Amino acid sequence: MGINVGLSYEEGFSNIYSRYLNTDIGNKLLSIEGISPDKFDRHLQSKKYHKSVNFAKDSVDNNANATGKNPNNYKGEISKAYDKLDGLYMLWDQGRSMYGENVSTDLIESIINGDVYFHDLSLVDIPYCFAVSLQNLMIEGRPWSNPVSLPPKKLKSFMGQAIELMISMASELAGALALADLVYCMTWYVRNEKTSDEDIKDYLQSLVHILGNPFRTGSQPIFSNISLFCRDTYKQLFEELYYPDMTKCTWEEFDRIQRIYSEWFSKGDPSTNLPYRFPVTTINVFVKDGKPVDKESFRYFTKSNLDKGAFNFYLTSESGKLSSCCRLVNDFNLMANLSTFSGSGGMNIGSARVITINLPRIAYKIASKYPNYGNGEFTEKYLEELDIVLDKTKKLLLIHREILKKRISEGYLQFFTRGYMNLDLHLFSTIGHIGIYEAIQVLHKDPISEESSKIITDILAHMKERSLNWSKDLGIGFNIEAIPGESTAYKLAQKDKILYNSSHMIYSNQYVPLTRKSNVIERLKIAGNFERLSTGGAIVFINIGEQLNSPRQMESLCLAAIKSGVNQFTVNYDYGICSEDRMHVSKGGPNQEYCPICGSKICDHLTRIIGYWVPTSTWSHERQIEHKDRDYNQVISI
C-alpha cells in the first residue's frame, strides 16, 4: 500500500494541476514540464537516479553541465518536481494579486502548454545571470564573510576573494556569472607588486581550475565567463576609471595580462588536450565600416583562437555594450537611459529572468485558424497572435520582478543588500525567442529565401519595438535574446508535437539551423540580417570540420563574420576522442568513427552544445541526434 503525501496549495492553483491530470494530453504536458505525478514519487525518482548511467542526460531537466552522480545533485534531483511546482505556485500567487486569478491562471497554463518557456522554473526566487564588477571587492573586501576579509592589498588576496565571491554569488543565480573587469582589477595589483608573467599565469590558471569544480546547486561548475578587449572597447569601458590610489590603468598594462591569459587558455587543458569548459571567454571587438578598428589586437586574438577555437567574438560599433556570456549582450546605454541614477554602476549588469516565446507555436495556431492565408495575411495575423503572447510574457516577467523584490526585502538575496546588485539599475527582464526558422517552415516556405527574410524581419522588429516601448513606459529594462535553448529547444518541440502534430524533434537556436547544409558566408550573411534586432544577444556557430591551417585562415574567417554584420560568433570544432584510454584528440565532424592517429574507435565527441564545451555523451537524447546531423564546413569551402 502506497503512502499519500498531500501538498497544501490553495484550491485555485490545485485545480489547474487537476485539469491537466484528467486528460492524456494534459499528463504528457506535465511530464515534459517535469511535474507529472511520477516525478513527485521520491522513492521512484531515487531508484531511477541510482540506476541511471548518465545523470546529466537522464535528469528531470537535462543539463550537460551537470557532473556525475553524487549526494549533492541527488538531493536536488529527487526534489526538483516539488521545486518546479512551487515555482509555478509563486508565479500564480503573485500574479493573482497583480492581475486577478483568471489572468494568473491563464499565464500558468501558457507555461505548461508551451506558449512560453519559463527558464529555471525550480529557481524562481533568484535572479538569472549577472556580470559582476570586482571593483567593490578592491575597495571594501568581503565585510560580510565569516571571518571578515578586509580590502585585499596583494594580488594573491584579491584573487582569493574574487574566487570566494564567485562561489557565494553563484548560489544566488540561476544562470551564468561573469567577471567582466577581472583583468582591469588585476592590473592594479600587478603594477604595485611588479608581478612576473609566470606568476600572473599561475594566478589565472588557479582561477580557472578552481571555478571548474562543481560548487553550484546540483553539483555543477559555475557557468563562469571572462571578457577580453581590444584597445577601443578597453578605452570606452576602463580608460576614465580610477583605482583606489587615484591612478588610472594604461592599455599596455591591461593588455599584457589579457595576453598572458589568452596565450595560456587557448592551449586548453594539457591533461586532455581539449578546450576548457569554463570560463566562457569572449573577445570584445570594436568595428567600423566592416573592419576591426584595432587591427593588431584582432590579429593577435584570431591567431590565439586558431588551435582550439577557444574564444567567442563579440562585435560592436557602439560604446557601452559588452558581451560577458555565451551570447547575452549587456547594453549599459539602454539601462542607463531608464534611470535618473547619476552614479556609476561599474560593470554590474545582467538579467533578472529569461522567458522564451515559442515562435513555431504561433505559426501553428495561425495555420490552424486560417488555412488559406496569403503571405501578407499570415504576417498580420502572426503579429496579432504574437502581441497576445508578448503581453503574457511581459506580465510573467513583471510578476517575477515582484517576487524578487519580496525576497530582497526579506534579506534572502544578500548581494542586493551588499550593494553588488540593484534590481532597477542592473537587471534586464529578457524576452527570449527560439524556432524562427521552423515557424517559417509552417508556411511551407524556405526560411532563408528573400520572401521569408522579410517576414522574419517583421516579426523580430515587432518584438524589439514592443520591448523598447515597455522599457520607456515602465522604466524597466527589457531586451530580446535569441536564446541558447539547450533543453528548451526540444521541450517546446515536444509540446507542439502533442498539441499540433509538429514534425520537428528540436527547434533551432540559430537563424540557419546547424543541421542545414550551408556555406560559412551564406550562414553569416543571413544571421547578419537579423542579429541587430535581438537587443539582448544572439550568436552564430561557425562549425569547422577540420583544423584551420594558418593564422591567416582564422583571421580571414573572422573578418568575413565582421563584414556580414553579425554581432557575435564562435568558430567551433568537433573533437573526436579515441578509445582504449589513448588521449588522442582529432578535429573532424560528428560522424568521424575512427581516430586518424591510432586507428582506434572514437568513443566520444566534444563540442559546444550551446556556449560551452562538453562531451556529447552527456547531452540529451534529442541533442545527440541533432549533433549527428550538424553540418561542419571543410577548410576548402571557406
C-alpha positions as CSV (number, residue, x, y, z in Angstrom):
1,M,0.0,0.0,0.0
2,G,1.4,3.4,-1.0
3,I,1.8,6.4,1.2
4,N,-0.1,9.5,0.0
5,V,1.6,12.8,0.9
6,G,-0.6,15.9,0.4
7,L,0.6,19.3,-0.8
8,S,-1.2,22.3,0.8
9,Y,-1.7,24.5,-2.2
10,E,-4.9,26.6,-2.5
11,E,-7.8,25.3,-4.4
12,G,-7.5,27.7,-7.3
13,F,-3.9,26.5,-8.0
14,S,-4.7,22.9,-7.3
15,N,-7.5,23.0,-9.8
16,I,-5.0,24.0,-12.6
17,Y,-3.0,20.9,-11.9
18,S,-6.1,18.7,-11.6
19,R,-7.4,19.7,-15.0
20,Y,-4.1,18.5,-16.7
21,L,-4.3,15.3,-14.7
22,N,-7.7,14.5,-16.1
23,T,-6.6,14.1,-19.7
24,D,-4.0,12.1,-21.5
25,I,-2.6,15.2,-23.3
26,G,-2.5,17.1,-20.0
27,N,-0.4,14.3,-18.4
28,K,2.0,14.4,-21.3
29,L,2.4,18.1,-20.9
30,L,3.0,17.8,-17.2
31,S,5.6,15.1,-17.9
32,I,7.6,17.3,-20.3
33,E,7.4,20.1,-17.7
34,G,8.9,17.7,-15.1
35,I,5.8,17.9,-12.8
36,S,3.9,14.7,-13.7
37,P,2.7,12.6,-10.7
38,D,5.6,10.1,-11.0
39,K,8.1,12.9,-10.6
40,F,6.8,13.5,-7.1
41,D,7.4,9.9,-6.0
42,R,10.7,10.4,-4.3
43,H,11.2,6.7,-3.9
44,L,10.7,6.1,-7.6
45,Q,12.9,9.1,-8.5
46,S,15.6,7.8,-6.1
47,K,15.6,4.4,-7.8
48,K,15.8,6.0,-11.3
49,Y,18.7,8.2,-10.2
50,H,20.8,5.4,-8.9
51,K,20.1,3.2,-11.9
52,S,21.0,6.0,-14.3
53,V,24.2,5.5,-16.3
54,N,24.3,9.2,-17.3
55,F,22.8,11.6,-14.8
56,A,23.2,14.7,-17.0
57,K,21.2,13.1,-19.8
58,D,18.6,11.5,-17.6
59,S,17.8,14.4,-15.2
60,V,14.3,15.9,-15.0
61,D,15.9,19.0,-16.6
62,N,18.6,17.6,-18.9
63,N,21.8,19.7,-18.3
64,A,25.1,18.7,-19.9
65,N,26.9,20.9,-17.4
66,A,25.9,18.6,-14.5
67,T,28.7,16.4,-13.2
68,G,28.4,12.7,-12.4
69,K,26.1,11.3,-9.6
70,N,26.9,12.4,-6.1
71,P,25.0,13.3,-2.9
72,N,24.7,17.0,-3.9
73,N,22.8,16.5,-7.2
74,Y,20.9,13.5,-5.8
75,K,19.1,15.7,-3.3
76,G,18.3,18.3,-5.9
77,E,17.1,15.8,-8.5
78,I,14.6,13.9,-6.4
79,S,13.0,17.2,-5.1
80,K,13.1,19.1,-8.4
81,A,9.5,18.4,-9.3
82,Y,8.5,19.9,-5.9
83,D,10.7,23.0,-6.6
84,K,9.2,23.5,-10.1
85,L,5.6,23.1,-8.9
86,D,6.4,25.6,-6.1
87,G,7.8,27.9,-8.7
88,L,4.6,27.8,-10.6
89,Y,2.7,28.5,-7.4
90,M,4.8,31.5,-6.5
91,L,4.1,32.9,-10.0
92,W,0.4,32.2,-9.8
93,D,0.1,33.6,-6.2
94,Q,1.9,36.8,-7.1
95,G,0.1,37.1,-10.4
96,R,-3.4,36.9,-8.9
97,S,-2.6,39.8,-6.6
98,M,-1.4,41.9,-9.6
99,Y,-3.8,40.8,-12.4
100,G,-6.5,38.7,-10.8
101,E,-6.9,34.9,-10.5
102,N,-8.3,34.3,-14.0
103,V,-5.4,36.1,-15.7
104,S,-2.9,34.5,-13.4
105,T,-4.3,31.0,-14.2
106,D,-4.1,31.7,-17.9
107,L,-0.4,32.7,-17.5
108,I,0.4,29.4,-15.7
109,E,-1.3,27.4,-18.4
110,S,0.7,29.2,-21.0
111,I,3.9,27.9,-19.4
112,I,2.6,24.3,-19.1
113,N,1.1,24.3,-22.6
114,G,4.3,25.6,-24.1
115,D,3.3,29.0,-25.4
116,V,6.2,30.3,-23.5
117,Y,9.1,28.7,-21.6
118,F,10.0,29.9,-18.1
119,H,13.7,29.2,-17.7
120,D,14.8,27.6,-14.5
121,L,11.4,27.2,-13.1
122,S,12.8,25.4,-10.0
123,L,14.7,28.6,-9.1
124,V,12.0,31.2,-9.4
125,D,13.0,33.4,-6.5
126,I,16.6,34.2,-7.5
127,P,17.9,36.3,-10.5
128,Y,19.0,34.7,-13.7
129,C,22.5,35.8,-14.7
130,F,24.9,38.6,-13.9
131,A,28.2,40.3,-14.8
132,V,29.7,41.4,-11.5
133,S,32.3,44.2,-11.1
134,L,35.2,43.3,-8.8
135,Q,35.8,47.0,-8.1
136,N,33.7,46.8,-4.9
137,L,35.9,44.0,-3.7
138,M,39.0,46.1,-4.2
139,I,37.6,48.9,-2.0
140,E,35.7,47.1,0.8
141,G,36.8,43.4,0.7
142,R,34.2,41.0,1.9
143,P,33.0,42.6,5.2
144,W,30.0,40.1,5.4
145,S,32.1,37.0,5.3
146,N,33.0,34.9,8.4
147,P,35.8,35.6,9.1
148,V,35.7,39.1,7.6
149,S,38.0,39.7,4.6
150,L,39.5,43.2,4.6
151,P,40.2,45.0,1.3
152,P,42.9,43.0,-0.4
153,K,46.3,44.6,-0.6
154,K,48.0,41.8,-2.5
155,L,47.2,40.1,-5.8
156,K,47.1,36.8,-4.0
157,S,44.4,38.0,-1.6
158,F,42.5,39.7,-4.4
159,M,42.3,36.6,-6.5
160,G,41.3,34.5,-3.5
161,Q,38.5,36.9,-2.6
162,A,37.4,37.0,-6.2
163,I,37.0,33.2,-6.2
164,E,35.1,33.3,-2.9
165,L,32.8,36.0,-4.3
166,M,32.1,33.9,-7.4
167,I,31.3,30.8,-5.3
168,S,28.9,32.5,-3.0
169,M,27.2,34.7,-5.7
170,A,26.7,31.7,-8.0
171,S,24.5,30.1,-5.4
172,E,22.1,33.0,-5.7
173,L,21.9,32.9,-9.5
174,A,20.1,30.5,-11.8
175,G,22.4,31.0,-14.7
176,A,25.8,32.5,-15.7
177,L,28.1,34.6,-13.7
178,A,30.7,36.8,-15.4
179,L,33.9,38.6,-14.3
180,A,33.8,41.4,-16.8
181,D,36.5,43.6,-15.2
182,L,38.8,40.9,-13.8
183,V,41.8,42.0,-16.0
184,Y,41.3,45.6,-15.1
185,C,41.3,45.0,-11.4
186,M,44.2,42.6,-11.6
187,T,46.3,45.3,-13.4
188,W,46.5,47.5,-10.3
189,Y,47.9,44.7,-8.1
190,V,50.3,43.5,-10.8
191,R,51.6,47.1,-11.2
192,N,52.1,47.6,-7.5
193,E,53.8,44.2,-6.9
194,K,55.7,44.1,-10.2
195,T,54.3,40.6,-10.7
196,S,56.1,38.4,-13.2
197,D,54.5,36.9,-16.3
198,E,54.8,33.4,-14.8
199,D,53.1,34.4,-11.6
200,I,50.3,36.1,-13.4
201,K,49.8,32.9,-15.4
202,D,49.8,30.8,-12.2
203,Y,47.1,33.0,-10.6
204,L,44.9,32.8,-13.7
205,Q,45.4,29.1,-14.1
206,S,44.4,28.6,-10.5
207,L,41.3,30.7,-11.0
208,V,40.2,28.6,-14.0
209,H,40.8,25.3,-12.3
210,I,39.1,26.2,-9.1
211,L,36.0,27.6,-10.9
212,G,35.8,24.3,-12.8
213,N,34.8,22.4,-9.7
214,P,31.1,21.7,-9.1
215,F,30.3,24.3,-6.5
216,R,26.8,25.2,-7.7
217,T,23.5,23.7,-6.7
218,G,23.0,20.4,-8.5
219,S,26.8,19.8,-8.4
220,Q,27.5,21.9,-11.5
221,P,30.6,24.0,-12.2
222,I,29.9,27.7,-12.1
223,F,28.8,28.9,-15.6
224,S,31.6,31.4,-15.4
225,N,32.6,34.0,-18.0
226,I,35.5,36.3,-18.6
227,S,35.8,39.2,-21.0
228,L,38.8,40.3,-23.0
229,F,39.0,43.5,-25.0
230,C,40.6,45.3,-28.0
231,R,42.1,48.7,-27.4
232,D,38.9,50.6,-28.3
233,T,36.5,48.6,-26.2
234,Y,39.0,48.9,-23.4
235,K,39.1,52.7,-23.7
236,Q,35.3,53.0,-23.7
237,L,34.9,51.0,-20.5
238,F,38.0,51.5,-18.4
239,E,40.2,54.5,-19.5
240,E,38.4,57.0,-17.3
241,L,38.2,54.8,-14.2
242,Y,40.3,55.4,-11.1
243,Y,41.9,52.8,-8.9
244,P,41.8,53.2,-5.0
245,D,45.0,55.2,-5.1
246,M,43.5,57.6,-7.7
247,T,45.8,56.3,-10.5
248,K,44.5,55.1,-13.9
249,C,45.1,51.9,-15.8
250,T,47.1,52.0,-19.0
251,W,46.4,49.9,-22.1
252,E,49.9,48.4,-22.1
253,E,49.5,47.1,-18.5
254,F,46.0,45.8,-19.2
255,D,46.9,44.1,-22.5
256,R,49.9,42.4,-21.0
257,I,47.7,40.5,-18.6
258,Q,45.0,39.5,-21.0
259,R,47.5,38.3,-23.5
260,I,49.1,36.1,-20.8
261,Y,45.6,34.7,-20.2
262,S,44.9,34.3,-23.9
263,E,48.1,32.5,-24.7
264,W,47.7,30.0,-21.8
265,F,43.9,29.5,-22.0
266,S,43.9,29.0,-25.8
267,K,46.1,25.9,-25.5
268,G,43.5,24.1,-23.5
269,D,43.8,21.6,-20.7
270,P,47.3,19.9,-21.0
271,S,46.0,16.7,-19.4
272,T,43.4,16.1,-22.2
273,N,44.5,18.5,-25.0
274,L,40.9,19.7,-25.0
275,P,39.5,23.2,-24.5
276,Y,38.5,24.2,-21.0
277,R,34.7,24.1,-20.4
278,F,34.7,27.3,-18.4
279,P,35.1,30.2,-18.2
280,V,33.4,31.0,-21.5
281,T,35.8,33.7,-22.8
282,T,34.6,36.4,-25.1
283,I,36.8,38.9,-27.1
284,N,35.0,42.2,-27.3
285,V,36.0,43.9,-30.7
286,F,35.1,47.4,-31.8
287,V,34.3,47.6,-35.5
288,K,33.8,50.4,-38.0
289,D,32.9,50.2,-41.7
290,G,33.0,46.4,-41.6
291,K,36.6,46.2,-40.2
292,P,38.2,45.9,-36.7
293,V,39.5,49.3,-35.6
294,D,42.3,47.8,-33.5
295,K,43.8,45.5,-36.2
296,E,46.8,44.5,-34.1
297,S,44.7,43.1,-31.2
298,F,42.3,41.5,-33.6
299,R,45.1,39.7,-35.4
300,Y,46.6,38.6,-32.1
301,F,43.3,37.1,-30.8
302,T,42.4,35.4,-34.0
303,K,45.8,33.7,-34.0
304,S,45.3,32.6,-30.4
305,N,42.0,31.1,-31.5
306,L,43.5,29.0,-34.3
307,D,44.3,25.8,-32.4
308,K,41.3,25.2,-30.2
309,G,38.7,27.7,-31.2
310,A,38.6,28.6,-27.5
311,F,37.0,32.1,-27.8
312,N,33.8,33.8,-28.7
313,F,33.9,37.1,-30.5
314,Y,31.5,40.0,-29.8
315,L,31.5,42.8,-32.4
316,T,30.2,46.2,-31.6
317,S,30.2,49.6,-33.3
318,E,28.6,51.3,-30.3
319,S,30.1,52.3,-26.9
320,G,28.6,51.0,-23.8
321,K,27.9,47.4,-25.0
322,L,29.5,44.4,-23.6
323,S,29.1,40.6,-24.1
324,S,30.1,38.7,-21.0
325,C,28.3,35.5,-21.5
326,C,27.9,32.8,-24.2
327,R,25.6,35.1,-26.1
328,L,23.8,37.5,-23.8
329,V,24.6,41.2,-24.6
330,N,24.5,43.8,-21.9
331,D,23.7,47.3,-23.1
332,F,24.7,49.8,-20.5
333,N,23.3,52.7,-22.5
334,L,19.8,51.2,-22.7
335,M,19.8,50.5,-18.9
336,A,21.2,54.0,-18.1
337,N,18.5,55.7,-20.2
338,L,15.8,54.2,-18.0
339,S,17.1,55.8,-14.8
340,T,17.8,59.2,-13.3
341,F,20.7,57.5,-11.3
342,S,23.7,59.7,-11.8
343,G,26.4,57.5,-10.3
344,S,28.4,54.6,-11.9
345,G,27.1,51.1,-11.6
346,G,30.5,49.8,-12.6
347,M,30.3,46.7,-14.7
348,N,27.3,45.3,-12.7
349,I,24.6,44.2,-15.2
350,G,22.6,41.2,-16.1
351,S,19.2,39.6,-16.5
352,A,16.5,39.1,-13.8
353,R,15.0,36.2,-15.8
354,V,14.5,35.0,-19.4
355,I,11.1,33.9,-20.6
356,T,11.2,32.5,-24.1
357,I,8.4,32.7,-26.7
358,N,7.7,29.6,-28.7
359,L,7.6,31.2,-32.2
360,P,6.6,28.0,-34.1
361,R,3.6,27.6,-31.8
362,I,2.2,30.9,-33.0
363,A,2.7,29.8,-36.6
364,Y,0.8,26.5,-35.9
365,K,-2.1,28.5,-34.3
366,I,-2.3,30.8,-37.3
367,A,-2.1,27.9,-39.8
368,S,-4.9,26.1,-38.0
369,K,-7.2,29.1,-37.8
370,Y,-6.6,30.5,-41.3
371,P,-5.6,27.5,-43.5
372,N,-5.9,29.6,-46.7
373,Y,-3.9,32.6,-45.7
374,G,-1.7,34.7,-48.1
375,N,1.7,36.0,-47.1
376,G,0.5,39.4,-46.1
377,E,-2.4,38.0,-44.1
378,F,-0.1,35.5,-42.4
379,T,2.3,38.2,-41.2
380,E,-0.6,40.4,-40.0
381,K,-2.3,37.5,-38.1
382,Y,1.0,36.3,-36.8
383,L,1.8,39.7,-35.3
384,E,-1.6,39.9,-33.7
385,E,-1.1,36.5,-32.1
386,L,2.4,37.4,-31.1
387,D,1.1,40.5,-29.3
388,I,-1.0,38.3,-27.1
389,V,2.0,36.1,-26.2
390,L,4.2,39.1,-25.7
391,D,1.7,40.6,-23.3
392,K,1.7,37.3,-21.3
393,T,5.5,37.3,-21.3
394,K,5.6,40.9,-20.0
395,K,3.2,40.1,-17.2
396,L,5.2,37.0,-16.2
397,L,8.4,39.0,-16.2
398,L,6.8,41.7,-14.1
399,I,5.4,39.1,-11.7
400,H,8.9,37.6,-11.4
401,R,10.4,41.0,-10.5
402,E,7.9,41.4,-7.7
403,I,8.8,38.0,-6.3
404,L,12.5,39.2,-6.3
405,K,11.5,42.4,-4.6
406,K,9.9,40.4,-1.8
407,R,12.9,38.2,-1.4
408,I,15.2,41.2,-1.4
409,S,13.1,42.9,1.4
410,E,13.3,39.7,3.4
411,G,17.1,39.7,3.2
412,Y,17.0,36.4,1.3
413,L,19.1,37.8,-1.7
414,Q,22.2,39.0,0.1
415,F,24.0,40.6,-2.8
416,F,21.3,43.2,-3.2
417,T,21.8,44.4,0.3
418,R,25.6,44.3,-0.1
419,G,25.5,46.8,-3.0
420,Y,26.5,44.4,-5.7
421,M,23.1,44.1,-7.4
422,N,20.2,46.5,-7.9
423,L,17.0,45.2,-9.4
424,D,16.1,48.5,-11.2
425,L,19.6,49.6,-12.2
426,H,21.3,46.4,-13.1
427,L,18.9,43.7,-14.2
428,F,17.0,43.5,-17.5
429,S,13.9,41.4,-18.0
430,T,14.7,39.3,-21.0
431,I,12.3,38.0,-23.7
432,G,13.8,35.0,-25.4
433,H,12.9,33.6,-28.8
434,I,13.6,30.3,-30.5
435,G,12.5,28.5,-33.6
436,I,12.0,31.4,-36.1
437,Y,13.3,29.0,-38.8
438,E,10.7,26.4,-38.0
439,A,8.0,29.0,-37.7
440,I,8.6,30.0,-41.3
441,Q,8.6,26.3,-42.3
442,V,5.0,26.1,-41.2
443,L,4.3,28.3,-44.1
444,H,5.8,25.6,-46.4
445,K,8.4,28.1,-47.4
446,D,12.2,28.1,-47.5
447,P,13.1,30.1,-44.3
448,I,16.3,31.5,-46.0
449,S,14.5,32.9,-49.0
450,E,14.2,36.6,-49.6
451,E,10.5,36.4,-49.1
452,S,10.9,34.7,-45.8
453,S,13.6,37.2,-44.7
454,K,11.0,40.0,-44.9
455,I,8.6,38.0,-42.6
456,I,11.4,37.2,-40.1
457,T,12.4,40.9,-40.1
458,D,8.9,42.0,-39.4
459,I,8.5,39.5,-36.5
460,L,11.8,40.4,-34.8
461,A,11.4,44.1,-35.4
462,H,7.9,44.0,-33.8
463,M,9.3,42.2,-30.7
464,K,12.1,44.8,-30.5
465,E,9.7,47.7,-30.8
466,R,7.4,46.3,-28.1
467,S,10.2,45.7,-25.7
468,L,11.7,49.2,-26.1
469,N,8.3,50.7,-25.6
470,W,7.8,48.7,-22.4
471,S,11.2,49.9,-21.2
472,K,10.3,53.5,-21.8
473,D,6.8,53.3,-20.3
474,L,7.7,51.2,-17.2
475,G,11.2,52.4,-16.5
476,I,12.4,48.7,-16.5
477,G,15.0,47.3,-18.9
478,F,13.5,44.8,-21.3
479,N,15.7,43.2,-24.0
480,I,15.4,40.4,-26.7
481,E,17.6,37.4,-26.8
482,A,18.0,34.6,-29.3
483,I,18.4,32.0,-26.5
484,P,20.8,29.0,-26.5
485,G,17.9,26.7,-25.7
486,E,19.8,23.6,-24.5
487,S,16.6,21.8,-23.4
488,T,14.1,24.5,-24.3
489,A,14.6,23.7,-28.0
490,Y,13.3,20.1,-27.7
491,K,10.8,20.5,-24.8
492,L,8.8,23.1,-26.8
493,A,9.0,21.0,-29.9
494,Q,7.7,18.0,-27.9
495,K,4.7,20.0,-26.7
496,D,4.0,21.2,-30.2
497,K,4.0,17.6,-31.4
498,I,1.4,16.8,-28.8
499,L,-0.9,19.7,-29.5
500,Y,-0.3,20.4,-33.2
501,N,1.3,17.2,-34.5
502,S,4.6,19.1,-35.2
503,S,7.1,17.0,-37.1
504,H,10.1,18.8,-35.6
505,M,12.2,17.0,-32.9
506,I,14.0,20.1,-31.9
507,Y,13.9,23.9,-32.7
508,S,16.9,25.8,-33.9
509,N,18.7,28.4,-31.8
510,Q,20.3,29.8,-35.0
511,Y,18.7,31.7,-37.9
512,V,20.2,28.9,-40.1
513,P,20.0,25.6,-38.2
514,L,23.3,23.8,-37.5
515,T,21.9,20.8,-39.3
516,R,21.2,22.7,-42.6
517,K,24.0,22.4,-45.2
518,S,25.1,25.9,-45.7
519,N,28.5,27.5,-46.5
520,V,30.0,29.8,-44.0
521,I,29.4,33.1,-45.9
522,E,25.8,32.3,-46.5
523,R,25.2,31.4,-42.8
524,L,26.9,34.6,-41.7
525,K,25.1,36.8,-44.2
526,I,21.7,35.5,-43.2
527,A,22.4,35.9,-39.5
528,G,23.8,39.4,-40.0
529,N,20.4,40.5,-41.4
530,F,18.7,39.7,-38.1
531,E,21.0,39.8,-35.2
532,R,20.8,43.6,-34.7
533,L,17.1,43.0,-33.8
534,S,18.0,40.9,-30.8
535,T,19.0,43.6,-28.3
536,G,19.9,41.0,-25.7
537,G,22.2,39.0,-27.9
538,A,22.5,36.2,-30.5
539,I,25.4,34.1,-31.7
540,V,26.5,32.3,-34.9
541,F,28.2,29.0,-34.7
542,I,30.8,28.6,-37.5
543,N,31.2,24.8,-37.4
544,I,34.6,23.7,-38.9
545,G,35.2,20.0,-39.7
546,E,39.0,20.1,-39.7
547,Q,41.8,22.1,-38.3
548,L,42.3,25.5,-39.9
549,N,45.8,25.6,-41.3
550,S,47.1,29.1,-40.7
551,P,46.5,32.2,-38.6
552,R,45.6,34.0,-41.9
553,Q,42.8,31.5,-42.4
554,M,41.3,32.1,-39.0
555,E,41.7,35.9,-39.4
556,S,40.0,35.8,-42.8
557,L,37.1,33.8,-41.4
558,C,36.7,36.2,-38.6
559,L,36.9,39.2,-41.0
560,A,34.1,37.6,-43.0
561,A,32.0,37.5,-39.9
562,I,32.6,41.2,-39.3
563,K,31.7,42.1,-42.8
564,S,28.4,40.1,-42.6
565,G,27.1,42.3,-39.8
566,V,26.7,39.6,-37.1
567,N,27.1,40.7,-33.5
568,Q,28.6,37.6,-32.1
569,F,30.2,34.4,-33.4
570,T,32.4,31.5,-32.5
571,V,34.5,29.1,-34.5
572,N,33.5,25.7,-33.4
573,Y,35.5,22.5,-33.9
574,D,34.2,18.9,-33.2
575,Y,36.8,16.9,-31.2
576,G,36.8,13.2,-31.6
577,I,38.2,11.4,-28.5
578,C,39.5,7.8,-29.2
579,S,39.0,4.8,-27.0
580,E,41.4,2.5,-25.1
581,D,42.5,5.3,-22.8
582,R,44.5,6.8,-25.7
583,M,44.0,10.6,-25.2
584,H,44.3,11.3,-28.9
585,V,42.2,14.2,-30.0
586,S,41.3,14.9,-33.6
587,K,39.2,17.5,-35.2
588,G,36.5,16.2,-37.5
589,G,32.8,16.1,-37.9
590,P,30.3,14.4,-35.6
591,N,30.3,11.3,-37.7
592,Q,34.0,10.6,-37.5
593,E,34.3,7.0,-36.4
594,Y,38.0,6.2,-36.1
595,C,41.0,8.1,-34.7
596,P,43.2,9.3,-37.6
597,I,46.2,9.0,-35.3
598,C,46.0,5.4,-34.0
599,G,43.0,3.9,-35.8
600,S,41.0,3.0,-32.7
601,K,37.3,3.8,-32.4
602,I,36.1,7.3,-31.5
603,C,34.3,6.8,-28.2
604,D,33.1,10.4,-27.6
605,H,33.0,13.8,-29.1
606,L,33.5,17.2,-27.5
607,T,32.0,20.4,-29.0
608,R,29.8,23.3,-27.9
609,I,26.3,22.2,-27.0
610,I,25.2,25.9,-26.8
611,G,28.0,28.1,-25.5
612,Y,30.3,25.8,-23.6
613,W,32.4,22.8,-24.5
614,V,31.0,19.5,-23.2
615,P,31.2,15.8,-24.2
616,T,28.3,14.8,-26.4
617,S,27.8,11.7,-24.3
618,T,26.2,13.9,-21.6
619,W,23.8,15.5,-24.0
620,S,20.1,14.7,-24.0
621,H,18.8,12.1,-26.5
622,E,17.4,14.8,-28.8
623,R,20.6,16.9,-28.7
624,Q,22.7,13.8,-29.5
625,I,20.6,13.1,-32.6
626,E,20.9,16.8,-33.6
627,H,24.7,16.6,-33.1
628,K,25.0,13.7,-35.6
629,D,23.1,15.8,-38.2
630,R,25.1,19.1,-37.7
631,D,26.9,20.4,-40.8
632,Y,30.6,21.0,-40.5
633,N,32.3,23.0,-43.2
634,Q,35.6,21.9,-44.6
635,V,38.5,24.3,-44.9
636,I,38.4,24.2,-48.7
637,S,34.8,25.7,-48.7
638,I,35.7,28.7,-46.5
